[in-house]
Amino acid sequence: MTEGKKDRVTVEIHNRTYTIKGDEESSSHMRLVASLVDQKMKEIQGSNRHLDTASLAVLTALNTMNDYLKLKEDYATLLGSMRRKEDK
């Protein structure tokens, strides 16, 4: 099985440079994701200046996953509402 061409993108997150790979159509998406991670880390660090990078990264991951799960629940609720309206 062959993989499609992968694009390498260099991004900066929390003052560190990372090279990430993804589908070539997704380079702008990878830059957006990296930018959002960097933004969330800055936001969390703004109210917790004493955090080391590892703790900051874990808190960022926890906050991001919490946001994701809330959105997933909201989506399921919305989908249920739409289905109920269709059944009427």
Secondary structure, DSSP 4 states (H G I P E B T S, - for coil): -PPPPEEEEEEEETTEEEEEEEEGGGHHHHHHHHHHHHHHHHHHHHH-TT--HHHHHHHHHHHHHHHHHHHHHHHHHHHHHHHHHHH-
